[in-house]
Amino acid sequence: MITVGIQIITDNCCDLSREMLERYNIAVVPLRVRFGDEEIPPENFDNAAFYSRLQISPQLPSTSQPMPGDFLEEYQKSIAQNQGIISIHLSAGISGTVQSANIAAAMLPGKPIHVVDSQKASVGQGLMVLEAARMARSGEAAASILLRLSEMQKRMRCIFVVGNLDILIRGGRLSRAKGLLAGALDIKPVLHMDKEGKIVPLSKARGHRGARNKLIEFMENLASDLDSQTVGICHSACPDDAEYLRRTIIEKFGSPEVIIGEIGPVIGSHVGAGTFSVFFEDQGML
């Protein structure tokens, strides 16, 4: 089979805007969100409505990865058009999405399907997806795109502040005693994704302003060539924080492109409202 292009496929945890997904013809295989027995259809995802419901819901929502059949259906569409496939997904360190994609790819032996574990989440994953889509549109070969993705996988920093400690306590990710102490002292945990794609503590900050400035401090100390790379920001229902970070990054570092994404219901189910993050490339992992 002679391929006539490369289709980039991802999942809805990349947190790229619908406009950007459509502009670059990026296909999305969605993860699912449920409140009890009620599943929210991905096509009906509404971030504002989701965070409003999350605030008053007595139970936390649950999330689930796509089934292999979901990927198989999407892969077959591209193969029918003689397209090669690069499928880039949420870190295997926090989700089974990559496993489902690999199962589907194995059901189509001999087909040009490359499944990539981004080892990132949200806009960190999204920046990799966007880079691959731009390269594919420019006519780059799959091997070149995969090499660049491997580089980004190693260099991409994902550093974030969870603004709502209550959801970490309710979800069992933070003990109530530690959560209450952090709340009383106005301490904000700063976390990041390690080289295995898992979320681990990185630092602490005092107060909301201190947390935002802590992210800028990490960028200043760790980033490489910020004046020539695309930087990512994400937020969950706190656009003012995202705008502060965007403005500061442009003024302080001269980054030519800063992409802001809002955290959707899948990742939002685990971090709640008030989370904000920065994503940038460095020469090596922490």
N, C-alpha and C positions, 0 to 999 in steps of 0.2 A: 504493500500500500504506500503510495506517495502522499505525504502530508502536504497540505496547502495552507498551513498556519498553525498556530499554537493557541489553544483555548485555555485561559486561566480560570480555575475554579477555586472557590474558597468556601467558608461558612460564615454565618451571620455574627460571629464573634470578632470579625475584623474591624467592625465599627466604622467602616467607610460610608460616606453618605450615599444615598440612592442615586443622586446625580452623578457621582464619581463612578459608581459601579456601572451605570448605564453608559457613561461616556467611553469607558474602556472595555465594554462588553464582557464584564466579569460575571461569571455564573456563580450562584450561591446555593449551597445545600445547607438548609437551616438546622440548628439545634432547636429543641422544643422547651417550652416553659409551661408548667402546670401550677395552678392554685388548687390543691386538693385533687378532686376528680375532674376539674375543669382545665382543659388545655386551651391555651391562647394560640390560635392559628398564626403562624409566622407572618402571613400576609396582613394580619390585623395588628401587628406590633405597633403600639403607640407609646413612645417613651414617657410622655407627660402623664398619660392615663395609668401606665404601669407604676410609676413612682408614687402617684397619688394612692393607688390601691395598696402598694407595698407598705405605705405609712400606716394604714388603718387595719391591714389584714392581721387576724390573730395567728395565722400560720405563715411560715415562710414558703415561698414558691420553691418548686423543685425543677431541675433541668435534666434533659436527657440528650444524648448524642444521636445523630442520624443513624438509621439502619443501613447496612451495606446495600440493600436494595435501592435506597435513595441515591446513593452514589452511582450505582450501576446504571440507573435510568439516565442520570446526567452524563455519565461517560459515554453511553451508547449514542446520545444525541451528537456529541462531538465526533465520535468515530464515524458515524453515518455521513458526516460532512468532510471526511478525510483529514480531520484535524488531530494534531498531537495534543496531549493534555499535561498540564502542570497543575497539580491540585495541592493547595497550600492551606494548612489548617492549624487550629488552636493547639497549643502545646500538649503533647502526650503526657506531660507531667501532671496535668490537671484534668484531662478529658480523654475519653476513649474514641474521639472522633477520627484521629489518624488510623486507629486500628480498623474501624469500619471502612474507611477509604481503602486501606490496603487489602482488606478482604474482597471488596468490589473489584479492585484492580486485578487481583489474582483470578477472578472469574472471567477475565478477558485476556488470556495469555497471548503474548506476542504483540499486543497492541501498545502503541507509544504513550504509556501512561506513567507519569512520575508523581508519586505522592511525597510531599515535603512536610515534615514536622517543623513548624516555624519555631518551636520552643518559646513562643511568645503568646501574648493575648492582646485583645483590643487593637489599638492603633499601631502597636509594635508589630503585630501580625499584619495589620493593614498596610504599613509601609512596605513590607516585603511583597505583598500582593500587588500593590501599585507599581513598584519597581519592575516586577515580572511582566505586568501588563504593558507598561511603557516599552520595555525591551522587545516584547513579542510584537507590538505594533510597529516597531522600527525594523522588524525582520530578523532579529537576532535568533540564532539557533538555540535549541533546547539546552545544549551543553553549556553555552555561555550564560544562559539565564540561571541554570542550576548552580553554576560556579559562583555567580553573584549572590544567589540566595544563601549558599553555604557561608559566604563571607559575612553577609548580614546576620545570619543566625549566630555567628560567633561574636559579632561586634555590637549588636543592637542592645542597648540598655533599656530596661523597662522599670522605671522607678515611680512609685505612687504612694499617695497618702489616702487612707480610708477615713473619711470624715465621720462616719456613723459607727461608733464602737458597739452600739446596741445590737446591730445586725450580726456582728462578729460573735457577740456573746450568745445571742439566740441560736446562731448556727453552730455553736460549739467550737469555734476557732479561737476564742479568747475566753479565759476563765472569768467568771463574774467578779471575783475579787480583784483581779488585775485590771479588768475593765472599769470597775468603780474607782480604783485608785488613779488610773490614767485620766478618767473623767474629772476627778476632783482636782488633779494637778494640771488639767488642761494640756495633757501630753498627747501628741499625735504620733502614732506609729508610722514610720516610713518603711515600706517594704519594696522588694524587687524580685525579679525572676532570675534565678541562678542559671548556671551553665547547663543544668539538666531540665530547665523549663519549669521549675517548681517555685512557688511563692514562699519567700523566706524573709525574716526581718533584716533590715539594713541599718536603720538608725532611729532616732526619735527627734521630735521637735516640740517646742513649747508654743502653744497657741496657733491659731489659724494662720496669721501672717507669717509666723516663724516656719510653719510647714511649707508654705508656698516658697519662701526664700530658701529653704533647705533644698528644694528641688533645683532651684537655680544654682545654688552652691555646688551641688553634685555635677551639674552640667559644666560649670566652670572648671572643676577639678579633673573631670574624667573625659570630657568630650574631645573629639579630634576634628578639626576643620569645620567648626560650626558655621563658618561664613560661606561654606560651599556645599552644604548638605541639606536635605529635607528633614525637618524636625516634626515630630508628632506630639499632639496633646490630646488627652481625652478627659471627659468629665461625666459625672452622673448627676444631672439636674442642678449643676452649679456653673452656669455659663460665665458668670463674672470671674470665677477663678481661672477658667480657661483663657478668657480674654486678658486677664492680668499676666498670665504666663506668656501668652503670645506676644503681647506688647513688649514685655521685658526681654524676651529672647531676641526679638528683632532689634531692639535698641541696644542691647548689651553685646550680642554676638553677631549681628548682621546676617542672620540666616535668611537665605533667599526665598525659602518656601516653608511655611508652617501650616500643617494640616491639623484641624480640630475635628475630632469625632465625639459624638455623645455615646456613652456606654449604653448599650441596649439592654433589653430585659434578661438575656441569658446571663451575662456577667453581672448585671445589676442585681440579679437575684442573690448573689453571693457577697456583694460589696455595699449595696444600698446606695441611697442618695448621698451626695457630698464628697464623693471620691474624685480625685484629680491626679493626673499622671503626666510624665514627660517621657518621650522616646527619642533616642539619638544614638549615633554610632560612635564607637570608641575603638581603640586598637586591640583591646582584649577584655575578657570578662573579669569581674571581681572574684 
